[in-house]
């Protein structure tokens, strides 16, 4: 079973990665925004099920609500590029709340706000919209924007792979037994090591000064830690309704949310640091 799932996971990755890289590098920002918007809308459809809305009418309404918000955000984006700084900041505040919910869930404490449909809808918006805004803002960042998007995605992919293989081989101590029993502290360490080595290699081969190279490593480690929070938060909602995957769209990975959950908390953080630090002066 493990080998079959691994084979599916690798095959799906091999097929998707070239398409994603090509799209990021070739598409102008507005077309990239449209393509990413389609991914977010698939995630919205899956989120509606995680939120407990199984009837197609309610799922369609939620799907449309996210589409309208994306349209509104795109119009805002056209007039205020740095508005994404505010959006990313708001997203990070939400992820602090999410961390508290995960801790409470692990302690067996009921998360009362999630009993309200409006709260579950709001959570979905706070998860899905900022990742779109952050990656679009990153894509249009100076001349190196598309490269930064690739760097960010590669960082998450490398960390996910390191965590997956180290966790499968050495994982013993569960990170969050109730929320995400498949994750281990050993896997997290493996992911962080992989990310640290990857970012150090990027700094070395791009001949970054030592100070900037170390800053890139620190940024990478912080980004990976937030990617774990995004992953575990999605797992919390899956545990609430008793499912393993958000969908079956991607063999070996599950649904679209299962593929992008690691990006949801990490992207706003990464984009925010890039804009605040003005990285175009260093890369």
C-alpha positions as CSV (number, residue, x, y, z in Angstrom):
1,X,0.0,0.0,0.0
2,X,2.8,2.4,0.9
3,X,4.7,1.6,-2.3
4,X,1.6,2.1,-4.4
5,X,0.8,5.4,-2.8
6,X,4.4,6.5,-3.1
7,X,4.4,5.6,-6.8
8,X,1.2,7.6,-7.4
9,X,2.6,10.5,-5.4
10,X,5.8,10.6,-7.4
11,X,4.0,10.2,-10.8
12,X,1.6,13.1,-10.0
13,X,4.4,15.3,-8.9
14,X,6.5,14.5,-12.0
15,X,3.5,15.5,-14.2
16,X,2.5,18.6,-12.3
17,X,5.8,20.2,-11.4
18,X,6.9,21.0,-15.0
19,X,3.4,22.5,-15.7
20,X,3.5,24.7,-12.6
21,X,7.1,25.9,-13.3
22,X,6.3,26.7,-16.9
23,X,3.2,28.5,-16.0
24,X,4.9,30.6,-13.3
25,X,7.8,31.5,-15.6
26,X,6.0,32.1,-18.9
27,X,2.6,33.6,-17.9
28,X,2.2,37.3,-17.4
29,X,1.1,38.2,-13.9
30,X,-2.6,38.7,-14.8
31,X,-2.8,35.3,-16.5
32,X,-0.9,33.7,-13.6
33,X,-3.5,35.3,-11.3
34,X,-6.3,33.7,-13.4
35,X,-4.6,30.3,-13.3
36,X,-4.0,30.5,-9.6
37,X,-7.6,31.7,-9.1
38,X,-8.8,28.5,-10.7
39,X,-6.7,26.5,-8.2
40,X,-8.2,28.5,-5.3
41,X,-11.7,27.9,-6.6
42,X,-11.2,24.2,-6.7
43,X,-9.9,24.6,-3.1
44,X,-13.1,26.5,-2.2
45,X,-15.3,23.7,-3.5
46,X,-13.3,21.2,-1.3
47,X,-13.4,23.6,1.6
48,X,-17.2,23.8,1.5
49,X,-17.2,20.0,2.2
50,X,-14.7,20.3,5.0
51,X,-16.9,23.1,6.5
52,X,-19.8,20.6,6.6
53,X,-21.8,21.8,3.5
54,X,-22.2,18.6,1.5
55,X,-25.3,19.7,-0.5
56,X,-24.3,20.9,-3.9
57,X,-26.3,24.1,-3.6
58,X,-24.5,25.3,-0.5
59,X,-21.1,24.2,-2.0
60,X,-21.9,26.2,-5.1
61,X,-22.9,29.3,-3.1
62,X,-19.6,29.1,-1.2
63,X,-17.7,28.5,-4.5
64,X,-19.3,31.6,-6.0
65,X,-18.6,33.7,-2.8
66,X,-14.9,32.9,-3.2
67,X,-15.0,33.8,-6.9
68,X,-16.6,37.2,-6.1
69,X,-14.0,37.9,-3.4
70,X,-11.2,37.0,-5.9
71,X,-12.7,39.4,-8.4
72,X,-13.0,42.1,-5.8
73,X,-9.4,41.4,-4.7
74,X,-8.2,41.6,-8.3
75,X,-9.8,45.0,-8.7
76,X,-8.2,46.2,-5.5
77,X,-4.9,44.7,-6.5
78,X,-5.0,46.7,-9.8
79,X,-5.1,50.0,-7.8
80,X,-3.1,49.2,-4.7
81,X,-0.2,46.7,-5.0
82,X,0.9,47.2,-1.4
83,X,-2.6,46.4,-0.3
84,X,-1.3,42.8,-0.2
85,X,0.9,43.8,2.7
86,X,-2.2,44.5,4.7
87,X,-3.9,41.3,3.4
88,X,-0.8,39.2,4.4
89,X,-0.7,40.8,7.8
90,X,-4.3,40.0,8.4
91,X,-3.7,36.5,7.3
92,X,-0.8,36.0,9.8
93,X,-3.1,37.3,12.6
94,X,-5.6,34.6,11.6
95,X,-2.9,31.9,11.6
96,X,-2.1,32.9,15.2
97,X,-5.7,32.1,16.0
98,X,-5.4,28.8,14.1
99,X,-2.4,27.8,16.1
100,X,-4.5,28.3,19.3
101,X,-7.3,26.2,17.9
102,X,-4.9,23.3,17.0
103,X,-3.4,23.4,20.5
104,X,-6.9,23.3,22.0
105,X,-8.0,20.5,19.7
106,X,-4.9,18.5,20.8
107,X,-5.9,19.0,24.4
108,X,-9.4,17.7,23.7
109,X,-11.1,21.1,24.2
110,X,-14.0,21.9,22.0
111,X,-13.5,24.8,19.6
112,X,-16.9,26.4,20.0
113,X,-16.7,29.1,17.3
114,X,-16.4,26.3,14.6
115,X,-20.0,25.3,15.4
116,X,-21.1,28.4,13.6
117,X,-21.4,28.1,9.8
118,X,-20.4,31.8,9.3
119,X,-17.1,31.2,11.2
120,X,-16.3,28.2,9.0
121,X,-17.0,30.2,5.9
122,X,-14.8,33.1,7.2
123,X,-12.0,30.6,8.0
124,X,-12.1,29.4,4.4
125,X,-11.8,32.9,3.0
126,X,-8.9,33.7,5.4
127,X,-7.1,30.5,4.2
128,X,-7.8,30.7,0.5
129,X,-7.7,34.5,-0.4
130,X,-4.4,35.4,1.1
131,X,-2.5,32.6,-0.6
132,X,-3.8,34.0,-3.9
133,X,-2.9,37.6,-3.1
134,X,0.5,36.7,-1.7
135,X,1.6,34.7,-4.7
136,X,0.3,37.2,-7.2
137,X,2.1,40.0,-5.4
138,X,5.2,37.9,-5.3
139,X,4.9,37.1,-9.0
140,X,4.9,40.8,-10.0
141,X,7.7,41.8,-7.6
142,X,10.3,43.6,-9.7
143,X,12.0,41.5,-12.4
144,X,12.7,38.6,-10.1
145,X,9.1,38.0,-9.1
146,X,8.5,34.7,-11.0
147,X,11.9,33.4,-9.7
148,X,10.8,34.2,-6.2
149,X,7.5,32.2,-6.7
150,X,9.5,29.2,-7.9
151,X,11.9,29.6,-5.0
152,X,9.1,29.6,-2.5
153,X,7.3,26.6,-4.1
154,X,10.5,24.7,-4.4
155,X,11.3,25.4,-0.7
156,X,7.9,24.0,0.3
157,X,8.3,21.0,-2.0
158,X,11.8,20.2,-0.7
159,X,10.6,20.5,2.9
160,X,7.6,18.3,2.3
161,X,9.7,15.7,0.7
162,X,12.3,15.7,3.5
163,X,9.5,15.5,6.1
164,X,7.7,12.7,4.2
165,X,10.7,10.4,3.8
166,X,12.4,11.1,7.1
167,X,9.0,10.7,8.9
168,X,8.3,7.4,7.1
169,X,11.7,6.0,8.0
170,X,12.4,7.4,11.4
171,X,9.2,8.9,12.7
172,X,8.3,7.7,16.2
173,X,7.1,10.8,18.2
174,X,3.8,12.1,17.0
175,X,3.7,15.9,16.4
176,X,-0.1,16.1,16.9
177,X,-1.7,12.7,17.7
178,X,-5.3,13.9,17.5
179,X,-5.0,16.4,14.6
180,X,-2.5,14.8,12.3
181,X,-1.3,11.5,13.6
182,X,0.8,10.8,10.4
183,X,3.2,13.6,11.2
184,X,6.2,13.2,13.6
185,X,8.7,15.4,15.2
186,X,11.4,13.5,13.3
187,X,9.7,14.3,10.0
188,X,9.5,18.0,11.0
189,X,13.3,18.0,11.7
190,X,13.9,16.3,8.3
191,X,11.8,18.9,6.5
192,X,13.7,21.7,8.3
193,X,17.1,20.2,7.5
194,X,16.1,19.7,3.8
195,X,14.9,23.3,3.6
196,X,18.0,24.7,5.3
197,X,20.3,22.8,3.0
198,X,18.3,23.9,0.0
199,X,18.3,27.6,0.9
200,X,22.0,27.4,1.8
201,X,22.7,25.9,-1.7
202,X,20.6,28.6,-3.3
203,X,22.6,31.3,-1.4
204,X,25.9,29.6,-2.4
205,X,25.2,29.2,-6.1
206,X,23.8,32.7,-6.5
207,X,26.8,34.0,-4.6
208,X,24.9,35.9,-2.0
209,X,26.9,37.7,0.6
210,X,27.1,35.7,3.9
211,X,24.7,38.0,5.7
212,X,22.0,37.7,3.0
213,X,22.6,34.0,2.7
214,X,22.0,33.4,6.4
215,X,18.9,35.6,6.2
216,X,17.6,33.4,3.4
217,X,18.1,30.3,5.5
218,X,16.3,31.9,8.4
219,X,13.4,33.1,6.2
220,X,13.2,29.5,4.7
221,X,13.0,27.9,8.2
222,X,10.3,30.3,9.3
223,X,8.4,29.7,6.1
224,X,8.6,25.9,6.6
225,X,7.4,26.1,10.2
226,X,4.3,28.1,9.0
227,X,3.8,25.5,6.2
228,X,3.4,22.9,8.9
229,X,0.8,25.0,10.6
230,X,-1.2,25.3,7.4
231,X,-1.0,21.6,6.9
232,X,-2.1,20.8,10.5
233,X,-4.9,23.3,10.4
234,X,-6.5,21.6,7.3
235,X,-6.1,18.3,9.1
236,X,-8.1,19.7,12.1
237,X,-11.0,20.4,9.8
238,X,-10.7,16.9,8.2
239,X,-10.7,15.3,11.6
240,X,-13.9,17.2,12.6
241,X,-15.8,15.4,9.8
242,X,-13.9,12.1,9.8
243,X,-12.1,12.1,6.4
244,X,-8.5,11.5,5.4
245,X,-8.3,13.6,2.3
246,X,-10.1,16.7,1.0
247,X,-10.7,15.1,-2.3
248,X,-9.4,12.7,-5.0
249,X,-8.3,15.1,-7.7
250,X,-4.6,14.4,-7.4
251,X,-3.6,10.6,-7.1
252,X,-1.3,10.1,-4.2
253,X,-1.9,13.5,-2.8
254,X,-5.7,13.7,-2.3
255,X,-7.5,16.9,-3.2
256,X,-6.3,20.3,-4.2
257,X,-6.4,21.5,-0.6
258,X,-4.2,18.6,0.4
259,X,-1.6,19.8,-2.1
260,X,-1.7,23.5,-1.3
261,X,-2.3,23.3,2.5
262,X,1.4,23.8,3.1
263,X,1.3,27.0,1.1
264,X,-1.6,28.6,2.8
265,X,0.1,30.0,5.9
266,X,3.6,30.1,4.4
267,X,2.8,32.2,1.3
268,X,1.6,35.4,3.2
269,X,4.6,35.2,5.5
270,X,7.1,34.8,2.7
271,X,5.6,37.6,0.6
272,X,5.4,39.9,3.6
273,X,9.1,39.4,4.4
274,X,10.1,39.9,0.8
275,X,8.2,43.2,0.5
276,X,9.3,44.5,3.9
277,X,13.0,43.5,3.4
278,X,12.9,44.7,-0.2
279,X,14.8,41.7,-1.4
280,X,15.3,42.9,-4.9
281,X,18.2,44.9,-3.6
282,X,19.9,41.7,-2.5
283,X,19.0,39.1,-5.2
